[in-house]
Amino acid sequence: MGKRIDLHVHLAGAGQDSSCAISPRMRRSLQYLALRRLLGISRGASDRVYADRLVSVVEGAIELDQACVFALDGVYDAHGDRVPEQSHLYVPNDYAIDVCRRSDKLLPVISINPQRKDALAELERVGPQAVALKWLAPMQRFDPSSARYEPFRRLLKELELPVIAHSGTEHTVPGAVQKLGDPELCEPLLKLGIPVIFAHCGTGTLFSPGLDHVPAFDRMLARYDCAYGDTSGFVTPVRAGRVRQFTAPRYAGRIFHGSDYPVPISALVFLPALGAKAVRELERIANPLDKDVAIKQALGMPEAVFTGAYDLLASRISRIKRRV
């Protein structure tokens, strides 16, 4: 039986005692201020505070065997240099890899914007140490379909590295280029046979119903056996209406579990569907990763959603374990 894997866990840091960074604009955003308050992280706190909490939450999750932890690259200019003021959340690959060394339950996912001038060298350097690569194109402001990135795609293929690509709308960071959340922009990867897991399954949100890309996501699933989706953010108010849509039989074996931690979740938004008693029981679950699993199970997500990613990542997991 496959292991249960959470494909979508975010690492972060403000640069207090790490190489991470948060832009001035992001620091002023309501999203950032609310999340910091929710997590109980004070202004100027050590980046180890959040890293320690993430390790503790994953280690304490009884419903999960492992979790994929994301690095997050920034925005780059025409010369391939990072633009700090536009790189609203920046988590270097080395930092993510180092944090993941603290527990066998943590699986490192690197992030490389193909616009950076050393993109190929960085992929060669850290690709063998990761289970996947994370792209968040609307935030990183690059077009995944561009022909100029073909050498990068070819190297991904050579390294046998799956891609976890944001799809649908993005509201966590300011200034996101929403059109870059179209799953069809990743079709060049799929044509090469590179597995692509579309985070959020192309869904829009309450704030942007006109930017829903689920039809494009469905087309990618129909055309390519190596296309998948994840359920990250599905138990938040902005995407709550989409959970049961992806329990349909036609999605069997193509949808994997992701939480989007530390984005806050609540069973209360499912009160009409689950009833007061079930919601009370779910809200008593202290660990947010366990709660996310339990809510999705209560809404009908089958066990294959939680274990399916292991078959895809098992060889990568064994490789990085041998390197440690």
FITI-986527 format. One line per field, with one value per residue (C-alpha): residue number from 1; residue in three letters; chain; x, y, z. Coordinates in nm, 3 decimals. Layout:
<pts>
i: NUM / ...
aa: ala / ...
ch: A / ...
x: X / ...
y: Y / ...
z: Z / ...
</pts>
This chain:
<pts>
i: 1 / 2 / 3 / 4 / 5 / 6 / 7 / 8 / 9 / 10 / 11 / 12 / 13 / 14 / 15 / 16 / 17 / 18 / 19 / 20 / 21 / 22 / 23 / 24 / 25 / 26 / 27 / 28 / 29 / 30 / 31 / 32 / 33 / 34 / 35 / 36 / 37 / 38 / 39 / 40 / 41 / 42 / 43 / 44 / 45 / 46 / 47 / 48 / 49 / 50 / 51 / 52 / 53 / 54 / 55 / 56 / 57 / 58 / 59 / 60 / 61 / 62 / 63 / 64 / 65 / 66 / 67 / 68 / 69 / 70 / 71 / 72 / 73 / 74 / 75 / 76 / 77 / 78 / 79 / 80 / 81 / 82 / 83 / 84 / 85 / 86 / 87 / 88 / 89 / 90 / 91 / 92 / 93 / 94 / 95 / 96 / 97 / 98 / 99 / 100 / 101 / 102 / 103 / 104 / 105 / 106 / 107 / 108 / 109 / 110 / 111 / 112 / 113 / 114 / 115 / 116 / 117 / 118 / 119 / 120 / 121 / 122 / 123 / 124 / 125 / 126 / 127 / 128 / 129 / 130 / 131 / 132 / 133 / 134 / 135 / 136 / 137 / 138 / 139 / 140 / 141 / 142 / 143 / 144 / 145 / 146 / 147 / 148 / 149 / 150 / 151 / 152 / 153 / 154 / 155 / 156 / 157 / 158 / 159 / 160 / 161 / 162 / 163 / 164 / 165 / 166 / 167 / 168 / 169 / 170 / 171 / 172 / 173 / 174 / 175 / 176 / 177 / 178 / 179 / 180 / 181 / 182 / 183 / 184 / 185 / 186 / 187 / 188 / 189 / 190 / 191 / 192 / 193 / 194 / 195 / 196 / 197 / 198 / 199 / 200 / 201 / 202 / 203 / 204 / 205 / 206 / 207 / 208 / 209 / 210 / 211 / 212 / 213 / 214 / 215 / 216 / 217 / 218 / 219 / 220 / 221 / 222 / 223 / 224 / 225 / 226 / 227 / 228 / 229 / 230 / 231 / 232 / 233 / 234 / 235 / 236 / 237 / 238 / 239 / 240 / 241 / 242 / 243 / 244 / 245 / 246 / 247 / 248 / 249 / 250 / 251 / 252 / 253 / 254 / 255 / 256 / 257 / 258 / 259 / 260 / 261 / 262 / 263 / 264 / 265 / 266 / 267 / 268 / 269 / 270 / 271 / 272 / 273 / 274 / 275 / 276 / 277 / 278 / 279 / 280 / 281 / 282 / 283 / 284 / 285 / 286 / 287 / 288 / 289 / 290 / 291 / 292 / 293 / 294 / 295 / 296 / 297 / 298 / 299 / 300 / 301 / 302 / 303 / 304 / 305 / 306 / 307 / 308 / 309 / 310 / 311 / 312 / 313 / 314 / 315 / 316 / 317 / 318 / 319 / 320 / 321 / 322 / 323 / 324
aa: met / gly / lys / arg / ile / asp / leu / his / val / his / leu / ala / gly / ala / gly / gln / asp / ser / ser / cys / ala / ile / ser / pro / arg / met / arg / arg / ser / leu / gln / tyr / leu / ala / leu / arg / arg / leu / leu / gly / ile / ser / arg / gly / ala / ser / asp / arg / val / tyr / ala / asp / arg / leu / val / ser / val / val / glu / gly / ala / ile / glu / leu / asp / gln / ala / cys / val / phe / ala / leu / asp / gly / val / tyr / asp / ala / his / gly / asp / arg / val / pro / glu / gln / ser / his / leu / tyr / val / pro / asn / asp / tyr / ala / ile / asp / val / cys / arg / arg / ser / asp / lys / leu / leu / pro / val / ile / ser / ile / asn / pro / gln / arg / lys / asp / ala / leu / ala / glu / leu / glu / arg / val / gly / pro / gln / ala / val / ala / leu / lys / trp / leu / ala / pro / met / gln / arg / phe / asp / pro / ser / ser / ala / arg / tyr / glu / pro / phe / arg / arg / leu / leu / lys / glu / leu / glu / leu / pro / val / ile / ala / his / ser / gly / thr / glu / his / thr / val / pro / gly / ala / val / gln / lys / leu / gly / asp / pro / glu / leu / cys / glu / pro / leu / leu / lys / leu / gly / ile / pro / val / ile / phe / ala / his / cys / gly / thr / gly / thr / leu / phe / ser / pro / gly / leu / asp / his / val / pro / ala / phe / asp / arg / met / leu / ala / arg / tyr / asp / cys / ala / tyr / gly / asp / thr / ser / gly / phe / val / thr / pro / val / arg / ala / gly / arg / val / arg / gln / phe / thr / ala / pro / arg / tyr / ala / gly / arg / ile / phe / his / gly / ser / asp / tyr / pro / val / pro / ile / ser / ala / leu / val / phe / leu / pro / ala / leu / gly / ala / lys / ala / val / arg / glu / leu / glu / arg / ile / ala / asn / pro / leu / asp / lys / asp / val / ala / ile / lys / gln / ala / leu / gly / met / pro / glu / ala / val / phe / thr / gly / ala / tyr / asp / leu / leu / ala / ser / arg / ile / ser / arg / ile / lys / arg / arg / val
ch: A / A / A / A / A / A / A / A / A / A / A / A / A / A / A / A / A / A / A / A / A / A / A / A / A / A / A / A / A / A / A / A / A / A / A / A / A / A / A / A / A / A / A / A / A / A / A / A / A / A / A / A / A / A / A / A / A / A / A / A / A / A / A / A / A / A / A / A / A / A / A / A / A / A / A / A / A / A / A / A / A / A / A / A / A / A / A / A / A / A / A / A / A / A / A / A / A / A / A / A / A / A / A / A / A / A / A / A / A / A / A / A / A / A / A / A / A / A / A / A / A / A / A / A / A / A / A / A / A / A / A / A / A / A / A / A / A / A / A / A / A / A / A / A / A / A / A / A / A / A / A / A / A / A / A / A / A / A / A / A / A / A / A / A / A / A / A / A / A / A / A / A / A / A / A / A / A / A / A / A / A / A / A / A / A / A / A / A / A / A / A / A / A / A / A / A / A / A / A / A / A / A / A / A / A / A / A / A / A / A / A / A / A / A / A / A / A / A / A / A / A / A / A / A / A / A / A / A / A / A / A / A / A / A / A / A / A / A / A / A / A / A / A / A / A / A / A / A / A / A / A / A / A / A / A / A / A / A / A / A / A / A / A / A / A / A / A / A / A / A / A / A / A / A / A / A / A / A / A / A / A / A / A / A / A / A / A / A / A / A / A / A / A / A / A / A / A / A / A / A / A / A / A / A / A / A / A / A / A / A / A / A / A / A / A / A / A / A / A / A / A / A / A / A
x: 0.000 / 0.135 / 0.237 / 0.025 / 0.198 / 0.103 / 0.229 / 0.193 / 0.355 / 0.510 / 0.832 / 0.896 / 1.133 / 1.177 / 1.556 / 1.613 / 1.867 / 1.838 / 1.874 / 1.495 / 1.325 / 0.985 / 0.937 / 0.833 / 0.502 / 0.429 / 0.513 / 0.241 / -0.022 / -0.326 / -0.259 / 0.086 / -0.017 / -0.315 / -0.111 / 0.167 / -0.089 / -0.262 / 0.069 / 0.166 / 0.492 / 0.595 / 0.759 / 1.134 / 1.112 / 1.383 / 1.312 / 1.380 / 1.047 / 0.846 / 1.082 / 1.058 / 0.679 / 0.662 / 0.885 / 0.676 / 0.345 / 0.464 / 0.627 / 0.310 / 0.071 / -0.061 / -0.257 / 0.050 / 0.372 / 0.556 / 0.515 / 0.669 / 0.820 / 0.865 / 1.150 / 1.020 / 1.217 / 1.160 / 1.110 / 1.398 / 1.469 / 1.570 / 1.933 / 1.842 / 1.901 / 1.655 / 1.437 / 1.402 / 1.119 / 0.904 / 1.008 / 0.743 / 0.824 / 1.172 / 1.292 / 1.627 / 1.676 / 1.959 / 1.746 / 1.457 / 1.693 / 1.859 / 1.526 / 1.413 / 1.724 / 1.576 / 1.316 / 1.261 / 0.902 / 1.012 / 1.070 / 1.250 / 1.094 / 1.323 / 1.208 / 1.392 / 1.256 / 1.384 / 1.442 / 1.739 / 2.075 / 2.205 / 1.884 / 2.046 / 2.342 / 2.112 / 1.894 / 2.201 / 2.324 / 2.011 / 1.787 / 1.934 / 1.858 / 1.484 / 1.169 / 1.012 / 1.037 / 0.788 / 0.675 / 0.444 / 0.436 / 0.177 / 0.400 / 0.733 / 0.612 / 0.730 / 0.548 / 0.610 / 0.531 / 0.812 / 1.041 / 1.344 / 1.302 / 1.333 / 1.687 / 1.553 / 1.267 / 1.508 / 1.721 / 1.411 / 1.335 / 1.692 / 1.677 / 1.332 / 1.206 / 0.829 / 0.693 / 0.436 / 0.291 / 0.049 / -0.272 / -0.582 / -0.584 / -0.330 / -0.426 / -0.165 / 0.089 / 0.033 / 0.068 / 0.019 / -0.018 / -0.332 / -0.320 / -0.001 / -0.208 / -0.345 / -0.256 / -0.215 / 0.100 / 0.267 / 0.182 / 0.543 / 0.644 / 0.372 / 0.466 / 0.809 / 0.649 / 0.744 / 0.487 / 0.309 / 0.096 / -0.131 / -0.176 / -0.540 / -0.654 / -0.684 / -0.960 / -1.060 / -1.176 / -1.463 / -1.258 / -1.202 / -1.467 / -1.392 / -1.036 / -1.128 / -0.903 / -1.063 / -1.167 / -0.802 / -0.696 / -0.944 / -0.804 / -0.452 / -0.573 / -0.746 / -0.442 / -0.159 / -0.131 / 0.143 / -0.089 / -0.229 / -0.384 / -0.362 / -0.625 / -0.431 / -0.645 / -0.969 / -1.082 / -1.049 / -1.349 / -1.230 / -1.219 / -1.452 / -1.713 / -1.476 / -1.393 / -1.667 / -1.628 / -1.296 / -1.428 / -1.599 / -1.496 / -1.340 / -1.068 / -0.978 / -0.602 / -0.529 / -0.586 / -0.340 / -0.353 / -0.204 / -0.284 / -0.133 / -0.009 / 0.010 / -0.296 / -0.568 / -0.846 / -1.179 / -1.453 / -1.709 / -1.742 / -1.877 / -2.146 / -2.437 / -2.276 / -2.148 / -2.377 / -2.300 / -2.187 / -1.930 / -1.799 / -1.755 / -1.550 / -1.336 / -1.270 / -1.135 / -0.843 / -0.543 / -0.291 / -0.379 / -0.240 / -0.450 / -0.752 / -0.709 / -0.701 / -1.001 / -1.216 / -1.143 / -1.219 / -1.548 / -1.635 / -1.574 / -1.212 / -1.104 / -0.793 / -0.620 / -0.605 / -0.383 / -0.162 / -0.147 / 0.148 / 0.374 / 0.382 / 0.488 / 0.756 / 0.882 / 1.191 / 1.282 / 1.237 / 1.464 / 1.731 / 1.752 / 1.751 / 2.053 / 2.232 / 2.189
y: 0.000 / 0.343 / 0.602 / 0.909 / 1.219 / 1.585 / 1.736 / 2.101 / 2.251 / 2.598 / 2.704 / 3.074 / 3.315 / 3.690 / 3.686 / 3.739 / 3.458 / 3.285 / 3.361 / 3.380 / 3.712 / 3.881 / 4.196 / 4.525 / 4.515 / 4.164 / 4.264 / 4.532 / 4.302 / 4.194 / 3.831 / 3.835 / 4.024 / 3.794 / 3.478 / 3.592 / 3.669 / 3.334 / 3.149 / 3.355 / 3.472 / 3.816 / 4.084 / 4.029 / 3.669 / 3.427 / 3.235 / 2.924 / 2.984 / 2.906 / 2.628 / 2.466 / 2.490 / 2.336 / 2.044 / 1.995 / 1.999 / 1.748 / 1.524 / 1.535 / 1.451 / 1.101 / 1.092 / 1.150 / 0.963 / 1.247 / 1.601 / 1.787 / 2.117 / 2.396 / 2.625 / 2.929 / 3.123 / 3.489 / 3.723 / 3.784 / 4.067 / 4.050 / 3.995 / 3.698 / 3.882 / 3.850 / 4.155 / 4.163 / 4.418 / 4.200 / 3.866 / 3.881 / 3.541 / 3.398 / 3.067 / 2.947 / 2.585 / 2.529 / 2.653 / 2.420 / 2.125 / 2.199 / 2.220 / 1.892 / 1.717 / 1.756 / 1.484 / 1.178 / 1.297 / 1.610 / 1.586 / 1.877 / 2.042 / 2.288 / 2.600 / 2.749 / 3.030 / 2.941 / 3.312 / 3.324 / 3.334 / 3.031 / 2.826 / 2.524 / 2.523 / 2.548 / 2.265 / 2.046 / 2.134 / 2.080 / 1.869 / 1.539 / 1.642 / 1.699 / 1.495 / 1.760 / 2.116 / 2.387 / 2.655 / 2.938 / 3.123 / 3.393 / 3.506 / 3.438 / 3.612 / 3.380 / 3.194 / 2.818 / 2.760 / 2.981 / 2.812 / 2.969 / 2.730 / 2.415 / 2.337 / 2.365 / 2.129 / 1.882 / 1.879 / 1.820 / 1.521 / 1.392 / 1.426 / 1.258 / 1.543 / 1.599 / 1.953 / 2.084 / 2.381 / 2.637 / 2.651 / 2.865 / 3.193 / 3.314 / 3.558 / 3.493 / 3.736 / 4.084 / 4.156 / 3.801 / 3.771 / 3.557 / 3.453 / 3.258 / 3.014 / 2.848 / 2.473 / 2.467 / 2.676 / 2.365 / 2.152 / 2.155 / 1.971 / 1.714 / 1.657 / 1.549 / 1.303 / 1.506 / 1.449 / 1.772 / 1.802 / 2.103 / 2.258 / 2.354 / 2.166 / 2.496 / 2.626 / 2.988 / 3.140 / 3.344 / 3.654 / 3.562 / 3.324 / 3.441 / 3.306 / 2.944 / 2.711 / 2.376 / 2.316 / 2.355 / 2.126 / 1.865 / 1.889 / 1.824 / 1.516 / 1.386 / 1.436 / 1.326 / 1.033 / 1.222 / 1.512 / 1.524 / 1.769 / 1.837 / 1.937 / 2.220 / 2.504 / 2.310 / 2.340 / 2.718 / 2.949 / 3.067 / 2.716 / 2.520 / 2.466 / 2.262 / 1.966 / 1.726 / 1.811 / 1.626 / 1.313 / 1.222 / 0.883 / 1.043 / 1.192 / 0.859 / 0.814 / 1.165 / 1.375 / 1.382 / 1.531 / 1.869 / 2.092 / 2.434 / 2.470 / 2.723 / 2.866 / 2.849 / 2.592 / 2.535 / 2.274 / 2.545 / 2.634 / 2.281 / 2.302 / 2.265 / 1.960 / 1.782 / 1.889 / 2.040 / 1.720 / 1.628 / 1.985 / 1.997 / 1.676 / 1.801 / 2.135 / 1.951 / 1.815 / 2.017 / 1.934 / 2.136 / 1.871 / 1.600 / 1.828 / 1.890 / 1.515 / 1.449 / 1.718 / 1.590 / 1.234 / 1.347 / 1.513 / 1.190 / 1.206 / 0.842 / 0.689 / 0.685 / 1.066 / 1.047 / 0.757 / 0.810 / 1.050 / 0.791 / 0.579 / 0.885 / 1.000 / 0.672 / 0.649 / 1.011 / 0.959 / 0.654 / 0.844 / 1.136 / 0.904 / 0.725 / 1.060 / 1.160
z: 0.000 / -0.095 / 0.154 / 0.215 / 0.083 / 0.113 / -0.213 / -0.122 / 0.189 / 0.187 / 0.358 / 0.420 / 0.590 / 0.621 / 0.604 / 0.976 / 0.997 / 0.660 / 0.291 / 0.248 / 0.173 / 0.176 / -0.030 / 0.135 / -0.052 / 0.072 / 0.428 / 0.409 / 0.257 / 0.455 / 0.361 / 0.516 / 0.829 / 0.888 / 0.834 / 1.066 / 1.335 / 1.285 / 1.319 / 1.623 / 1.466 / 1.588 / 1.374 / 1.360 / 1.480 / 1.373 / 1.053 / 1.259 / 1.435 / 1.123 / 1.012 / 1.356 / 1.346 / 0.999 / 1.104 / 1.418 / 1.228 / 0.968 / 1.230 / 1.438 / 1.155 / 1.208 / 0.881 / 0.662 / 0.597 / 0.421 / 0.293 / -0.001 / 0.117 / -0.137 / -0.215 / -0.405 / -0.662 / -0.744 / -1.038 / -1.282 / -1.525 / -1.892 / -1.789 / -1.569 / -1.241 / -0.952 / -0.884 / -0.501 / -0.486 / -0.714 / -0.560 / -0.290 / -0.136 / -0.189 / -0.046 / -0.188 / -0.280 / -0.034 / 0.255 / 0.167 / 0.126 / 0.462 / 0.645 / 0.488 / 0.620 / 0.968 / 0.917 / 0.697 / 0.662 / 0.473 / 0.097 / -0.073 / -0.378 / -0.555 / -0.742 / -1.040 / -1.254 / -1.604 / -1.670 / -1.431 / -1.605 / -1.418 / -1.450 / -1.615 / -1.378 / -1.077 / -1.205 / -1.256 / -0.906 / -0.697 / -0.920 / -0.796 / -0.438 / -0.494 / -0.554 / -0.780 / -0.911 / -0.817 / -1.062 / -0.959 / -1.291 / -1.203 / -0.915 / -1.086 / -1.404 / -1.678 / -1.954 / -1.914 / -2.283 / -2.415 / -2.668 / -2.502 / -2.208 / -2.418 / -2.290 / -1.935 / -2.017 / -2.175 / -1.862 / -1.648 / -1.868 / -1.833 / -1.455 / -1.446 / -1.228 / -1.206 / -1.200 / -0.952 / -1.141 / -1.005 / -1.205 / -1.169 / -0.984 / -0.727 / -0.450 / -0.182 / -0.327 / -0.475 / -0.845 / -0.974 / -1.353 / -1.355 / -1.722 / -1.646 / -1.439 / -1.756 / -1.749 / -2.127 / -2.090 / -1.946 / -2.249 / -2.378 / -2.059 / -2.106 / -2.469 / -2.347 / -2.105 / -1.797 / -1.519 / -1.431 / -1.118 / -1.159 / -0.816 / -0.748 / -1.064 / -1.251 / -1.027 / -0.995 / -0.669 / -0.533 / -0.617 / -0.981 / -1.118 / -1.472 / -1.450 / -1.389 / -1.592 / -1.508 / -1.871 / -1.976 / -1.689 / -1.810 / -2.163 / -2.033 / -1.843 / -2.156 / -2.380 / -2.151 / -1.911 / -1.723 / -1.625 / -1.271 / -1.026 / -0.655 / -0.402 / -0.236 / -0.107 / -0.154 / 0.209 / 0.220 / 0.173 / -0.170 / -0.325 / -0.094 / -0.362 / -0.576 / -0.350 / -0.451 / -0.819 / -0.821 / -0.651 / -0.981 / -1.126 / -1.434 / -1.212 / -1.049 / -1.026 / -1.155 / -0.842 / -0.551 / -0.204 / -0.118 / 0.178 / 0.088 / 0.448 / 0.614 / 0.435 / 0.704 / 0.670 / 0.840 / 0.834 / 0.907 / 0.540 / 0.483 / 0.752 / 0.504 / 0.345 / 0.656 / 0.937 / 1.276 / 1.452 / 1.188 / 1.169 / 1.547 / 1.537 / 1.251 / 1.419 / 1.724 / 1.521 / 1.635 / 1.365 / 1.050 / 0.813 / 0.978 / 0.971 / 0.598 / 0.532 / 0.754 / 0.593 / 0.244 / 0.349 / 0.499 / 0.167 / -0.024 / -0.139 / -0.190 / -0.037 / -0.377 / -0.366 / -0.058 / -0.169 / -0.546 / -0.546 / -0.385 / -0.700 / -0.898 / -0.652 / -0.504 / -0.725 / -0.655 / -0.281 / -0.281 / -0.475 / -0.237 / 0.063 / -0.082 / -0.119 / 0.245
</pts>
